[in-house]
Amino acid sequence: MSKSINTQSTLRSGGALLALAAILLVSPVSESVAQPGGTVQERAAASTNSELAQRHYRRANTYNNLERYDEALEEYRLAVAADPNLADAYRNLANIYLSQDRLEEAIPMLARFIDLQQEASTPLTASLKTIGELLRRSERYDEAIDYDVRAIRADPRDDSQVHLMGNLYDSAGHVDKAIRIYQAATEMMPDNAFMNRTLGRLYEREGRLEDALTEYRKAATTDLDSQFYRELVQNLETRIDQQMQGQG
């Protein structure tokens, strides 16, 4: 059986990063809020740092809009040095690094931006997709998988990203991670029979026949008009029965 997984569609690889990076645009200035509590001196210091961070951030945005990227990078760095929780500055740093093809430098900026997010948003979804792709390109698969699973949960309509991720992990010899990708996909896309079929194929190839049969049955139930899925169920049921008889 072929090592790669059949797919219905694929993502563009080279242009995907820039397309996603386009969402990571300079955002309106956000006001950092000092944490309540602490001494008067601590609150005053926090307020001063926040104000300093905002000044650098606004200046960086101006340089960024003028396409003076080296100066923008320096101001964004000063902004996060003054306020390590200024999420938008990390996002804009990542955006510039991506536009300059400085991919390894973009990764920690994206990771920090993601860590600071409390709610779902379009920039968060774009960042999850982008950092997963960057890490996979660098063959840092153990780091990439968690971001990829989160990206699927953040955008369950993007089935093409699932096949791209799953194929890459499988081709790289990480079938366990390919299985995790399709497990997340079947959870988030319960009406997509092809996801169940593909997960079933992976299970069958790994000798997990009962798990494969469960997925094939789900696919056949979801797509009642598919003779192909019904035959998958029938063929695997026959195979399992033959194995049980051989052991008897």
N, C-alpha and C positions, 0 to 999 in steps of 0.2 A: 504494500500500500504506500502511496506517495506520502512523503514526510510533510509536505505543505498542506494547508487546509484550503478547500475550495472556497472562494468568496464570490459574493454578488457584486461588490464594488470595492474600489480602493481609493485611498486618499492620495493626493499629490504629496510627494515627499519633500522635494526641494522648496516648493512654494508654500507649503503648509505653515512653516514657521513665520514667514513674513505676513501671511494672511492672518494668522492668530495675533502676531505682534501688532497689527494695525488696530486691534481692539484695545491694546494697552496704551491708550492715548494719555497725554497730559490732562489731568483732571483739575477741576476747580480746587482752589486752595482750601484744605480742610483745617479746621482749628483743633489743635491738640489740647486736651483738657488735663490739667494737673490732677493727680490722684488726691482725693480728699484725705484729711488726716495729716499727721506729721506735725513737726514743729513749725513755728512761723518762718524760721530760716529755711527749712526744707521746702515749704510751700513757695516761698519767694524764689528760691533757687530753681524749682521746677517751672515756675512761671517765666523766669528769665530764660531758661533753656528752651521753653516752648516758643517764646517770642523770637529768640535767635534762630531756631529751626525754621520758623515760618518766613523770616526774612531771607534766609538762604534758599528756601524752597521757592519763594516768589521770584527771586533773582534767577534761579535755575530755570524756571518756567519761561522767563523772558528770553534767556539764552537759547533754550530749546526751540522756541518759536522762531527765533532768528537763525536757526540751524548752526549755531555756534556750540557744537556738541561737546568739545573738550571743556569749555568753560561751564557748560551746563552740568557735566559730570562732576566737576569739582564742587559746584554749589550743592548738588544733591548729596554728595558725600558729606559735606559740612552740615547739611540739614539733618541727616540721620545720625551724625556724631553728636549733635545737640539733642536730638530726640530720636532714640532708637526705635520708637514705636510709630514713626511717621510712615505709614504704609504706602501712601501714594508716591513718596520719594523713591522707595524701593522699586515700585512698579515702573516708574519713569526711568530709573537707572537701567532696569532690565530691558526696557524698550529701546534705549539708545544702544546698549550692547548688542541686542539682536540686529538692529539696523546696520551695525558695523561688523556683523558676523563674528563677534567676540562671544561665542556661545558658552564657553566654559565660565566666563565671568558673569553671564546672565543667570546661570543656574542658581547660585546662592541668593541673588536678588529676588528671583521668583519664589524661591523657597521661603524667604523671610516674609515676602508679601502674603503668601498663602497662609503662613503661620499666624499672621495678624488678623486674618479675616474671621469674622464671627457669623456672617450671614451669606447666603448664596447670592451671587451676582454674576453678571456677564464677564467682568474682568477676572473674577476668580475662576470661572469655567475655562476661559481662554488660557489663564496661567497654568492650570492643571494640565491641559492638553499640551501646552508648549513645553513645560518642564519634563513631562513624561517622554515626549519625543526627543528632547535633548539628551536625557539620560540614556535612552535606548540607543541613540546614535553613538554615545560614548561607551556602549556595552556595560553600563552600570545598571544591570537588570534588577538586582536586588533592591536598589533605590527606586527604580522606575515603577515597579509594579503597584505599589500603594497609590502613587499619584494617578496611574492609569485607571485603577479601579474607581478612585474618587471621580475621575473625569467622566467615566461611564455613568455613574450615579448622578453627576451634575447635569449631564446632557444625554438622557436616554433616547433621544430621537436620532442621534448620530450613529447609525448602525455601521457606517463605513469605517469609523474609527475603531470599532470593535474588531472587525476583520483584519485591519492593518496591524493592530496590536497583537491579536492572537496569532496571525501568521508569522510575525517577526519573532515572538517568543518561541513558537514551535520550531521554526527554522533554525533558531540559535540553540536548540537543544533544551529549552526550558519548558517542557510540556506541562509541568506543574503550574507554571505561571499562565500558560495559555488556557489551561482549565479554569484558573481563577478568573481570567478575563471573561470567558463564556458563562461561567456561573453567575457573575455579576450581570451580564447581559440578559440571561434568561430570567433573572429576578426583576430587572428593570423593564424588560420588553416581553411580558408574558404572552403577547399575541403574535410574536414573531417565531413561527415554527422553525425557520431556518437556523435560529440560534440553538434551539433544542437539538436539532439534527446534528449541528456541528459539534456541540458538546458531547452528544452521544457518540459521534465518530471518535473523538479523543478518548473517551472512556473505553470504547471497544478496542481501540488500538493498544490501550494500556492493560487490557485484560479484565477491566471492571465491567463485566457483561451485564450484571443486574442493573448497575447504574446507567449503562448505555440503553438498556431496554426501557427503563423509566423515561429517559429523554425522548426516545423514539415514539413511545406511546403518547407523550405530551404533544409532540409534533403532529402525529396522526390525528389527535383529538382537536388540535387547533386548526389544522387544515384538512377538513373532512373530504375535500375533493381530490386530495393527492393520493394517487395509487402508489407513488414512490414511497411515501412515508409508511403506508400500510404494508408494503413489501418489506421494508426495513424491519418492522415489528415482527412479521411472520418469519422472516429468515433468521432473525436473532433468536426468537423463541424456539425454532427448530434446532438451532445450534446449541442452545442451552440444554434442551431436552436430550440431545445426543450425548453431550458431555456427562449429564447426570446418569444416563443409561450405561455409559462406558465405565463410570465409577461404581455402578451397582454390582 
